[in-house]
């Protein structure tokens, strides 16, 4: 019923139905999905505080249902909101204020390593580190991707470039470039 309301553009009705489902049946396997969809409906609404409310709802999905497959999806959606609004917060890993999305992507990579969203979170984390000129962390993130992502050649090449051009570490650059397979479009350049 909630998805029908949502499809018809009756977002308030959809949100109230999703809320009812998740409140009435909090232990049901569909409760985290209902909370996630409620946040998605909130984003489509015309409420002035919709982004902040949706971010809070997505955080709630993660806190209440950490072991659900909806938790990493909620984190990824939250990171998109944080990126869109250029939100910053204290990041202990980086030792200061940093984009809030980096902390969220890091949570996906650390807590939900086997989730389908983990590879995308790691790519975005690496790109974010590189934009902050934390090339050491960016290269490490690319190397982590090279271990198990389908785009491992691209990740290995990116790590190699960072080691070679930014970190001035030719040994690690050679190792990273050496991981680029001969079937890759980057193989000749890596060699």
Protein Blocks (a to p, Z undefined) as FASTA:
>chain_A
ZZmmmmnopamlmmmmmmmmmmmmmmbmklmmmmmmmmmmmmmmmcfklmmmmmmmmmmm
mmmmmmbmklmmmmmmmmmmmmmnopacddfknopacdfklmmmmmmmmmmmmgmklmmm
mmmmmmmmmmnopaklmmmmmmmmmmmpcklmmmmmmmmmmmmmmnopaklmmmmmmmpc
fkbmklmmmZZ
